Amino acid sequence: MKYPIAIEPGDDTHAWGVVVPDLPGCFSAADEGIDEAIENAREAIEAWIEATLDDGDAIPAATSIAAHRENPEFSGWIWAVVEVDPAILDDKAERVNITLPRRVLRRLDERARAVGQSRSGYIAQLAISAP
């Protein structure tokens, strides 16, 4: 899945700004140049998609750069495309086997029960909320 991004060039005193026109409110910035701006945009897009899915909302389809270039708001901006792994859209449950020492598993189960979750739910929540 590819999303066009609009990059406002920075300079010695201004960060590079990035907007993802197809994803309302999705933006990013970078201090170190265009490569960092593109990578930060990828992270912003992934976070935006994850939050939108968590809210139960639909993910908008990407529009072509040509369609966005007509918008005077982006006059003088640089255009690029960020590719995002479509697997982040997949919410289908998958059964997995993991191996853990019994003492770790016991601790995991205790913590899951303490917050009213199943083992799987607790592991998923840890993964989602990890920095």
Buried (B, 14 or more C-beta within 10 A) or exposed (E): BEBBBBBBEBEEEEBBBBBBBBBEEBBBBBEEEBEBBBBBBBEBBBEBBEEBBEEEEEBBEBEEBEEBBEEEEBEEBBBBEBEBEEEBEEEEEEEEEEEEEEEEEEEBEEEBEEEEBEBEEBBEEEEEEEE
